[in-house]
């Protein structure tokens, strides 16, 4: 990643402020030298360590939210529909695969554990990819007349995508 001259100057100013706040931290002084001198090879190594260069798209973020909403609706259906319509396990969000679906997994964990949203779900590493089935289930869920008051037929149609 190569920042523009303006971005370099902005970062340089931020590191100078940090250097004033914490003069014992030599990494701030080194960052200033790297930015001032334009040592491009050092940008990724020293300056952007820990910053994921691949952002998660808005569509992917919405997809995670839709999946969590689907499981919220299934949990509600489990509580409200007659016994035997779906099992507690069917209504439990299995999570995302930490290897194959790592961005989705990390965002779900952020929402559930960091933001304390979707508290009925757990941010589990499923150790198995589920995105394909989740996408099919969400598509069926969106066909429901009342997404938040699922009928037994809706649940059956949604779960048939597993």
N, C-alpha and C positions, 0 to 999 in steps of 0.2 A: 504494500500500500504506500503510495507516494502522496503525502499531503501537499496542498498548494502552498505557495509562499505565505498567503494570508493565514492559512491553518497553522503553518509552522510558527509564525509570529504569535498567534493566539496561544498556542501551546507553550511557547517559550515564555510568554508573560505569565501564564498560569504556574509554570514550574518556578519562575522567579519568585512569585508570591509564596509558593510552598516552601521554597528555600529560606525565605525570610521567617516564616512561621516555625520551621523546623530546620535550623542551620546545621544540625548534627547529621542529618540524613544526606549522605553523599550521593545517593541516586538522583536527587533533584539537581545537584550541580552537574552531574554527568549528563542528565537529560538536557540541560541548558546548552552544554557544549555540543551535544549531538545535533540539536536543532539549529543552533547558531552556525555550525560548520556544514550542515547538510549531509551528514554521514548516513546516507540512505539505507545502507545495509543494517545499520543499528536501529532503525525505526521499529521494525517488527520485533527485534530481539529485546530492546530496552524499553521502548515507549508504549507499545501496544500489546504487551504480554497480558493475557487474560481478557482481551477484548475480542469477541468472536467476529471475524470479518464477514461472516454470512448471516445477515439479518433474517429473522423469521418474517415471512410475508404476512400482510394483514389477512389474506385468505386463509393461510395456515392457522393463524391465531383464532380466527372465527370458527374454523373447523374444530379446533380443540374445545372451544366454548360450546359449539353445537353438540358435540359428543357428550360433554359433561351435562348439558341440559337434557339430552336424551335420557341419560341414566337417572337424572333427577325425576323426570317424568315417569320412568319405569319404577322407581322407588315409590312414587306416589300411587301409581297403579297397583303395586304390590300391596300397599296398605288398604286401598279402597275397593279393589275388585274382589269377587268371590275367591275363596281359597282354591288353589289349584290352577288359577289362570296363569300364574307365573311363579316361579320359586324365588326365594330370597337371593339365591345365587344368580339367577337371570337378571335381577335388578341391581346387582353389584358391579360397579365399574371395575373391569379387570386391570386397567392401566395400559401403558404403552411400553413397547420394547425399548429398553435403554440403549441398545446398540443400533437397531434398524430405524427406530423412530425417536431418536434422541432429542430433537428439537421439540417435538410434541410432548415427550415425556417431561422435559425440563420446564416447558411452559405450563403444563398441567400442574406440576409440583409447585411452581411459582404461584399459580392461582389458588390452589388448595391450601398449601402450607404457608406461603408468604402473604397472600392477600386475604386468607381465611374466607374464601368463597367456595361454594360447593362443598360445604362441610360434611355432607353426607357421603362424600367420596373420599377415597384415599389415593394418594399419588404413588401407586405401586409400579415397580418394574415387572412387567408381565413376562419378560424373558421370551416373548414370542410376539411377532408382529400382528397387529389387529387392525391396522388402518383400513384395509380393504373391506373387512366386515363392518367396521364402524361406519364407513361411508355408505354402504348399502343400507344399513340400519337407519341412519339419519335420513336418507332419501325416502325410505318408507315412513318414517316418523313424520316427515314434513307433509306427507299425503293425508295425514289424519285430519279429520274435521276439527277436532279439539285436541291440540297437541298436549295440553296440560291436564286434560281429563280423558285419558285414553280409554277406549272401549276394549272389551276382550278381543274383538276381531283385529283391532289395531295392534294390540300386543302380540297376537299370534303372527300377524303379517311382519312386524318388526323383527321378532325373534327368529323367524324363518330364514333370516339373512345371516345368522350365525354360522 
